[in-house]
Amino acid sequence: MRRPLLGRTNEGPMSTTAADAIAAVARALAHPARVRIIGFLLSRPGCIGGDIVDEVGLAQSTVSEHLRILKAIGFVVGAIEHPRICYSLDPSALAPLKSLIDAIAARVAGEDAAPCYTPQHSPRSSKRRRANPGKNG
């Protein structure tokens, strides 16, 4: 039995809201520097921005921009520990993307009919045969 995707029912497409949430997470993860920052943050419970700059080898302003993007989706959180900010991960922000990936992984090959079904004698296929007699039969 097919599991519904986030914001989707078996009767129709995924909702715009769900699609937007998934796309926002995917966009935030779509840069190698951000993936490296995440990898670094995975290796510890939290760290300051300077540690991230040293680890990824980018300018402070560049790292700050990448952190801003990751914070905008809620994946990275910053706790102020005066005079610094300690950054850590909040994996719950990945829930929309995880739901999509889980649904894709759970789908059994051959579970559904062919992706496109065209009846043998539809008016459209008959017109195509007349227009292109050497093709489609």
C-alpha positions in Angstrom: 0.0 0.0 0.0 1.3 3.4 -0.9 2.0 5.8 2.0 0.9 9.4 1.5 3.6 12.0 1.1 3.7 15.1 3.3 0.7 17.1 2.4 -0.4 14.6 -0.2 -3.3 12.2 -0.5 -3.5 9.1 -2.7 -6.1 11.0 -4.8 -4.0 14.0 -5.8 -0.7 15.8 -6.0 1.3 17.1 -3.1 0.0 20.4 -1.7 1.8 23.6 -2.7 2.7 24.3 0.9 4.3 20.9 1.3 6.2 21.3 -1.9 7.4 24.7 -0.9 8.6 23.4 2.4 10.5 20.6 0.8 12.1 22.9 -1.8 13.2 25.4 0.8 15.0 22.6 2.7 16.6 21.3 -0.5 17.7 24.7 -1.5 19.3 25.3 1.8 21.2 22.0 1.5 22.2 22.6 -2.1 25.6 24.2 -1.6 28.8 22.2 -0.8 29.9 24.7 1.8 26.7 24.3 3.7 27.0 20.6 3.6 30.5 20.9 5.0 29.2 23.2 7.8 26.5 20.6 8.6 29.1 17.8 8.6 31.3 19.8 11.0 28.3 20.6 13.3 27.4 16.9 13.3 30.8 16.1 14.8 30.0 18.1 18.0 27.1 19.3 20.1 27.8 23.0 19.2 30.5 25.4 18.3 31.3 29.0 17.7 31.4 30.7 14.3 35.2 31.0 14.3 35.6 27.2 14.6 33.4 26.8 11.6 35.4 29.3 9.6 38.6 27.5 10.5 37.1 24.1 9.6 35.6 25.0 6.2 38.3 27.5 5.2 36.0 30.2 4.0 35.9 33.9 4.9 33.9 34.8 8.0 31.4 36.8 5.9 30.8 33.8 3.6 30.3 31.4 6.5 27.9 33.9 8.1 25.8 33.9 4.9 25.7 30.2 4.8 24.7 30.0 8.4 22.0 32.6 7.8 20.5 30.4 5.1 20.7 27.3 7.3 19.1 29.2 10.2 16.3 30.5 8.0 15.0 27.0 7.6 15.6 26.2 11.2 18.3 23.6 10.7 20.9 25.6 12.4 20.2 27.4 15.7 22.4 29.9 17.3 22.5 30.4 21.1 24.1 33.6 22.3 26.9 33.0 24.7 28.2 36.5 25.1 30.2 37.7 23.2 29.9 34.7 20.8 27.1 32.6 19.2 27.2 28.9 19.7 25.8 27.1 16.6 24.1 23.7 16.7 21.8 21.5 14.6 18.1 21.0 14.9 17.3 18.0 12.7 13.6 18.4 13.0 13.8 21.1 10.4 14.6 18.4 7.8 11.2 16.7 8.4 9.6 17.8 5.1 12.5 16.5 3.0 12.8 13.4 5.1 9.1 12.6 4.5 9.6 12.9 0.7 12.8 10.7 0.8 11.1 8.1 3.0 8.1 8.0 0.7 10.4 7.5 -2.3 12.5 4.8 -0.6 9.3 3.0 0.5 7.8 2.8 -2.9 8.1 -0.7 -4.2 9.1 -1.0 -7.9 6.3 -2.2 -10.0 3.7 -1.4 -7.3 1.7 0.8 -9.7 0.8 0.5 -13.3 3.1 1.9 -15.9 3.7 5.6 -15.4 1.7 6.7 -18.5 -1.3 4.8 -19.8 -2.6 5.5 -23.3 -5.5 3.4 -24.5 -4.8 1.5 -27.7 -7.6 3.1 -29.7 -7.8 6.6 -28.3 -8.6 9.4 -30.8 -5.2 11.0 -30.1 -3.2 7.9 -31.0 -5.3 7.4 -34.2 -4.6 10.9 -35.3 -0.9 10.4 -34.6 -0.9 7.2 -36.8 -2.5 9.0 -39.7 -0.2 12.0 -39.4 2.9 9.7 -39.2 2.1 6.5 -41.1 5.6 5.1 -40.7 5.6 5.5 -36.9 3.5 3.9 -34.1 2.5 0.9 -36.1 
